[in-house]
């Protein structure tokens, strides 16, 4: 089954928002042993929507659209699809019932049968929207299928979960091929060095078992291997051999995860599993580390809190950084970072405390401490270690890299702690 996605929205092409639905569809399809063949993004115009539909129907068995189903004048998906297929739009009792149910679910009054949600192109089915108001759409076209969802990511996701299998997957015979994508997440070694120096034969060895990909990330590289097999036994054997390659590779010490969790998700899960408490003393990152871990459900089990000590006075008063330390060594120094993490550990009674102090720029750098310099303190059960690093990038990139480095230091402490 070949599946294509048409993303409709000026907001994405103008850079106002980022596309999240391509990734959502791809991940959803993997759960059902399916793959996304291609994705196109077009403006909210009839001509570009027609072009996108024409292209995808020429390549795919199933076309999924995202966006343009709302009630405003720029939501043209339904009308554009109708004109592309040569179908008239008319009132539909079933669409009215679906729209009414969507509104009742949120206890919102519905305008009635005159509302645009009650009108459908001929031959379409209205699909309930369990997380929003606009009904989804589904139809068959010349032996192929079209399913349309809202652009709001949570609504698009619920459309897939609620309707895609019943409306689309059930129409096709099950595939005889199985596949699995394995992701190996590494840290602190650049992509070029991994394959050009650390393990020059790694790519070729992995390619014997499937398609290999390499994706640079913040301070790391994600190595992917997509393996295919004819049955579950064959798939398991190939997966075992791929993991054995990494187990015997010189890159093994840089691997921090086999899987797809974010760094903060992985940290929260590991800290909770080991029941180790932690916190952050943040200066240049402005609370970014704390923000990232608290985005993960369950973080409150072991994350105790943080101090955003941006000013010298806060470092001194709340974290007990000595005035002499700040005067003699400076705010961005190993000495200050060490006292910050030690002070936080004492104040919050955490098992592990991590501090960050650095220069995110664009001003503030010196010849000795240029923009991109960061110092870190890590206190684990009363014992403190300090580190310094230099990163490239603008202010936003540097804050992310500083926080990533701090989280990696935290992860290293969690892994060796019991």
N, C-alpha and C positions, 0 to 999 in steps of 0.2 A: 504494500500500500504506500503510494507516494503522497506526501502531505506537504502543502505549502501554506504560508501565513501571509496575509495582506494586512499591514498595519496602516490605519487611516487616521491622519491627524496633522494639522499644521503645527501644533504645539511641539511635536517631536522634531520635525524638520527645522523649526525655528530655534531649537535648542532650549525651549522653555522647560521641557520635562524630558526625562530619559525613558527609552523603551524598556519595559520590564517584562512584557508579555512574550517576547521571543524565547527568553530563558524559561519562563513558566511553562510554555507549551512544550519546549524541548524536554524539560525534566519530567513533565507529565507523561509524555509519549514513551520515555524510557521505561517507566513503570509498567507499561503494557507491551514491551518489546517492539516498539514502533520508533520511527525516526522522522525528524523534520528535514525535508529535502531542501527547502529554500524559504527565504523571507524577503518581502518587499515592503517599502514604506512609501506612501503616496499622500498627497495633499487632500484636503476636503473639497475636491472638485470632481464633478461628474466625469470629465474626460480622463483624469488621472486614475480614478477608481476603475473606469472601464479598461484602461490600459493594463492595470494591475491584474484585474480578473482575467482578461484575455491571456496574459502571460502565464498565470498560474494554472488556468484550466488546460493550457496546452502542455503543461509539464506534469500535472498532478492528478491523482484520483480524488483527493479531498482538498478543498480550499477552506481555510479558516480565516475569518476576518476579525479584526479588533478595532473598535472605535466607531464613532459616528452614529450611535443608536439613540442618543439622548433627545431631549425635547426642544433644543435651541435651533436657530436657523442654519447654523453651520454643520449640523448633524445630517448629512446627506446620504449616508450609507444605504438606507432602505430604498430611497428613491433612485439612487444610482444603480443599485443592483437590479431593481425592477426594470429600468430602462435597458440595461445591458442584456437581460434575459428576454426582453420583449413581453413583459407581463404587466398587467394593470394592478393598481393598488386599490383595494376596497375594504369596507368595514368587515370585521371578523368577530363573531360572537366569542370564539375560542380565545382570540387575542385579548378581547375585553376581559374575559374571566381571568386570564393569566395576569394582566396588568392590575386588575382589582386585587387579586391575591397578593401581588408584590407590595402594593400600597398598604393593604390590611396588615401584612406582616409587621410593618413598622408603625402601625396605627396612624397612618397619614391619610387625609381625605383625598379621594380621587375625583378628578374633574368630570368623569362620566364618558359616555360613548362618543363624544366629540373629540376626545383626546387622541393625539396622533398615535399613541401606543396601541390603539384599538384597530388600526388599519394595517393590512398585510398585503404584500404582493401575492398574486394568485399562486396557489400550489405550495405555499410556505406553511410551516408549523411554528407557532409561537412557543417559546421555551421559558419556563419560570426562571426568575432571577432571585436566588435565595439570599443575596447580599445587597441588592439594589432594586431599582424601579423599572429600568428599561428591559422589556422582554428580549430574549435572544431569538434568533431565527434559524430555521433549517429547511432545506429543500434538496431535491434531486434535480440534476441537470445533465441530460444526455449521458446517462449512466454514471455520472460523477456526482459528488455531494458537496454541498456548501453549508457551513455552519457559521453563524455570525454572533459575536459576543461584544459586550461593552468594552470600552478602552480602559476603564478603571481596573487596575491590576487585580484587586480582590474580587471584583465581579467577574472578570475574565476567568480567573482561577476557579471560581465556583461553577461557572458555565461548563468548564471542562470536567470538573469532578462530578457534576450532577447529570450531564447529558451526553458527553462525548462517546462513552462506551455504548450506551443504548442506541443512540442515533447513528453513530458512524461505525464503530468497530464491529458491531454485530452484523453489518452489511457485508463484511469480507470474511473469507475463510482464514482460519488461523495460520500464521506463518510457520513453516517447518524449521526456520533458522532461529537460533537463540543468540543473543549478544549481551555483553556486559562491558561497561566502561570503568576501568580502574584508574583512580587518580592517586598519584604519589606526590605529596606536598613536601617540598624541601625549603630550607631557610639558609640565608646568608652566603650562598654561593651563586654567582651569576650564571645565566643560561649558557653563555659561550664557554665558561670555564668547566661546567659540568660535562659537556659533550666534547670539548676540545682539549681538555687537560685531565680532569679527574677520572673520567671513564670514557675513553675514546671509542670503545666498542659497544657502549650501552644501547645506543639507538638501533644499531643493526641487530643486536640480540633480541631486543623487544619486538622489532618489526617482523620477526619470524612467527610471531603469535597474533599480530593484528596491526591496525593502524596506530601509529605513534604520533603524539602531539606534544608540544612544549609551550607553556603559557607563562611568561614572566609575570610575577605578582610583586606586591610591595615587599622588598627584601627577601624574595624567594622565587621559586619556579614550581609550577604544577606540571608534572609529567603524566600524560594520559596514554593509556593503552586500551584500545577498543578491540576486544576479542569476539569472534563469532564461532559458533559451533552448531552441530546438528542435533545434539541432545545434551541433557543436563550433566551427564558424566564427562563428556568431552569438554564442556565448558568449565567444569570444576577443575579438570586436569590442566587445562591451559592456564587458568587463573593461578593455580598452584605454581606452575613453572615460571610465570611472570614474576610472582612474588619472590621466588627463589633467586631470580636474577638480581633483584634489588637487595636481597638479603646478603648476597655475596659481592655486591658492588662497593667500590671505595666511596660512593656517595651515601652509603647507609647512615653514617653519623649525622648527616645533614637532613635526614628524613624526619619530619615531626608528625606526620599523619599519613595513613593510608585511608583515604576517604575524602569527603567533600564539605566537612564542617569548616566554618570560618574559624580564625584563630581564637576569637573571643568565645565562640561556642565550645570549642575544644577545651579551652582553659576552664570555663565554668563547669563543664561535665567532669573534668579531671579533679578540680578542687572539691567538688561536691562528693565525688566518689571516694576521695581520700579524707574528706572532712577537714580540709586545711583552710584556715581563714587568711584573708589578704586584704590589702588596701593600697592606695596610691597617694603620693605626695607630688602633685603636678604643678609645674610652673609654666613653661613655654607651651605645653599642650593644652592648657586651659580647661582641663577636665575631660579631654577626649578619651583617655583610657577608661575612665569611669563610665562615660557615656556608652562606650562600646560594650563593656561587659554587662551593663544594666539593660542593654537591648535584648539580652538573652534571658528567657524565662527560667526561673530557678536560681538566678544569680544571688538572690538575697540569702540563700542558705549559707554561703561562705564569704561573700563580699561584704565587708563591714562598713566601708566608707572611704572617703578621700578628703584631702585638704588641697584646695587650689590656692597655692601660696605664690601668687603672682608678684606681690610686693615684698621687698626685703623685710619690712616690719612684720609681715605675716609669717615669713620663714622664721624669724626670731621669736615672735610671741607664741605662735601655735606649734611650731615644730622644734623649738629650742635650738635653732642654729645660732652658734655663738657670734656675737657682733665682731669679734676679732677674726673669725673665719671669713665672714663676708668682706671685711676690710682688707685683710691680707691676701686672700685667694680669689675673691670675686664671687659674684652670684653663680656664674657658670664655671664650676670647678669640681674636681673629684671630692674635695674636702666638704664643700657645701652639699653636694649630692648625698654623700655618706651620712652627714648629720641630719639631712632631711628624712631619709628613710629610717634611720635609727629613731629620730624624734617621733615620726608617725607611728612606728611599731609600739613605742612606749605609750603614746596617747590613746591609740585605738585598741591596744592589746592584740594585735594581729600576729599570726605566726610568720607571715611573710609581708614585707612592705617594700614597695618599689617607688623610687623617686626619679623625676626627670627635671632637668634644668638645662636650657639651651638657648641658642640664638636662631630664631626663625626668620629674621630679616624683614624687609630688605635692608634695614639699617641696624646698627648695633654691633657689627662685626669689627674685628681688629686684625692686625697681621698675625698675632699669636692665637687669636680665637676668631676665625672668620665665620661668616654666616653659614649655618649648617652644622656648627659644633654643638654637641650635646653631651652631657654628663649624666650618668645613671648611678643610683645607689640601690643596692638590694640587701635588705636585712632579713635573715632567716633565723628565727629562734635566737635572736640577740647577736648573731654574727653578721658583720657587714662587709660586703664587697663593693667596689666601685669600678666603673667602666667609662670610657670616653669613646666617642665615634664622630665621624664627619660625614655628612650626607649632602648630595646636590639637590637642587629644586627650589621652587618658589615657596612663599610662606605656607600656603595650604598643603603643598606636597611635603614640606619639611615637618609640619605638625603631624601628618599621617605617618611619616617614616619614624619620627621620634616615638610616637605611640606604639608603632609596630615593634620597634626595637625593645621598648619597655615590656611589652607583652611577651616577647620571646624570652627576655630575661626571667620574667615571672614563670613562664612555662618550664624553663630549665630547672628552676628551683622546685617547682611542683613535682617534676618527674623524678628528682633525686630525693624527695622527702617522703617520709612514711607517715 
